[in-house]
């Protein structure tokens, strides 16, 4: 990830954290639906994306200041930084 074309938050990710389970744990608790899943690269938590009604990952990143997530969708290989609104492929 350490390319010069990415923000410092994405560049700081040295080893990717992948979803342990393909569910949004907050949606499961609240009995709500999700569209896609994202995994936080700081703590490894997997939550739903901004297209999902509850937007749990956005809320998590704002509340914890964890800036970078990866897509947890099959076939998608990208990171996103909430702070710098930047995306990078891996």
C-alpha positions as CSV (number, residue, x, y, z in Angstrom):
1,X,0.0,0.0,0.0
2,X,2.9,2.5,0.7
3,X,2.5,4.3,-2.7
4,X,3.2,8.0,-3.0
5,X,-0.2,8.4,-4.8
6,X,-2.2,7.6,-1.7
7,X,-3.0,9.6,1.5
8,X,-0.9,8.9,4.6
9,X,-3.7,7.0,6.2
10,X,-3.9,4.4,3.4
11,X,-0.1,4.4,3.1
12,X,0.1,3.5,6.8
13,X,-1.8,0.2,6.3
14,X,0.9,-2.5,6.1
15,X,-1.2,-5.6,6.5
16,X,-4.8,-5.9,5.6
17,X,-7.5,-7.0,8.1
18,X,-10.2,-9.1,6.5
19,X,-13.8,-9.8,7.7
20,X,-14.0,-12.7,10.1
21,X,-17.7,-13.1,9.3
22,X,-19.6,-11.6,6.4
23,X,-22.3,-9.9,8.5
24,X,-22.7,-6.4,9.9
25,X,-22.7,-7.1,13.6
26,X,-24.6,-3.9,14.4
27,X,-27.3,-4.7,11.8
28,X,-27.6,-8.2,13.3
29,X,-28.1,-6.7,16.8
30,X,-30.7,-4.1,15.5
31,X,-32.4,-6.6,13.1
32,X,-31.8,-4.2,10.2
33,X,-30.5,-4.9,6.6
34,X,-27.2,-4.1,5.0
35,X,-26.2,-3.6,1.4
36,X,-22.4,-4.1,1.4
37,X,-19.8,-4.7,4.1
38,X,-16.6,-2.9,5.0
39,X,-13.8,-3.9,7.3
40,X,-12.0,-1.3,9.5
41,X,-8.3,-1.5,9.0
42,X,-7.6,-0.2,12.5
43,X,-9.6,-2.6,14.6
44,X,-10.9,-5.3,12.1
45,X,-14.6,-4.6,12.8
46,X,-16.9,-5.4,9.9
47,X,-19.9,-3.2,9.4
48,X,-22.3,-2.0,6.7
49,X,-21.5,0.6,4.0
50,X,-23.0,4.1,3.3
51,X,-25.5,2.6,0.9
52,X,-27.0,0.6,3.8
53,X,-29.8,2.3,5.8
54,X,-27.8,2.5,9.0
55,X,-24.4,3.3,7.6
56,X,-22.7,1.6,10.6
57,X,-19.1,1.8,9.2
58,X,-19.3,5.6,8.6
59,X,-20.6,6.0,12.2
60,X,-17.8,3.8,13.5
61,X,-15.1,5.6,11.7
62,X,-16.3,9.0,12.9
63,X,-16.8,7.9,16.5
64,X,-13.4,6.1,16.7
65,X,-11.2,8.2,14.3
66,X,-10.4,5.0,12.5
67,X,-9.8,6.3,9.0
68,X,-9.4,3.4,6.6
69,X,-11.7,0.5,5.5
70,X,-11.5,-2.2,2.8
71,X,-14.4,-3.6,0.9
72,X,-15.5,-7.0,2.2
73,X,-17.3,-7.8,-0.9
74,X,-16.1,-10.8,-3.0
75,X,-14.1,-9.6,-6.0
76,X,-13.6,-6.0,-4.7
77,X,-10.0,-5.1,-3.8
78,X,-9.9,-1.5,-2.6
79,X,-9.3,0.6,0.5
80,X,-11.1,3.9,1.3
81,X,-10.0,6.7,3.7
82,X,-12.9,8.5,5.3
83,X,-10.6,11.4,6.4
84,X,-9.2,12.2,3.0
85,X,-12.1,10.8,0.8
86,X,-9.5,8.8,-1.1
87,X,-9.7,5.3,-2.6
88,X,-6.9,2.9,-3.6
89,X,-6.8,-0.6,-5.1
90,X,-4.7,-3.4,-3.6
